[in-house]
Amino acid sequence: MEGLKLLVWKNWKIQSRNKIQTLVEILVPTGFSLLFLFLRMIVHPDKYPEPTTYEAFTLRGNPSAVVRTCSQIYYTPSHPSINQLMEKMDQDFFVTQGLQYNCKGYLTILPLTRHGNQ
């Protein structure tokens, strides 16, 4: 308890010697807080009662540069549901477009970045 008293006393002495710095350390955060509070009060957000929806579209064709230069698709995280999604994408899209991609999943980003740097 004596150590805490000594630390508080020392802090008080330092703060009392630097009055301008102490005022700035108190007033600047307070000023920014008041500014943000004022801005929050004068700005009224737009309310959208209905969600924005878009019509479905099909993917047709591929950029020729991608088709020529890519044969691998890497993704992370490797999870059964994501692996299943990637297999479905391979069958439903890539194979029907005549593309031969190999998909490989990684558990974390670290092995993925290591593979990409090789």
BELHU-V240330 format. One record per pair of residues at least 24 apart in sequence whose C-alpha atoms are under 10 Angstrom apart, sorted by sequence separation. I is the first residue (numbers start at 1). J is the second residue. If there is no record, write none. Layout:
i=(I I)
j=(J J)
This chain:
i=(78 79 78 79 71 72 73 74 75 76 77 78 79 70 71 72 73 74 75 76 77 78 70 71 72 73 74 75 76 77 78 70 71 72 73 74 75 76 77 61 62 67 70 71 72 73 74 75 76 77 60 61 67 75 76 59 67 75 76 58 62 76 77 60 61 76 60 62 75 59 74 74 74)
j=(104 105 105 106 99 100 101 102 103 104 105 106 107 99 100 101 102 103 104 105 106 107 100 101 102 103 104 105 106 107 108 101 102 103 104 105 106 107 108 93 94 99 102 103 104 105 106 107 108 109 93 94 100 108 109 93 101 109 110 93 97 111 112 96 97 112 97 99 112 97 112 115 116)
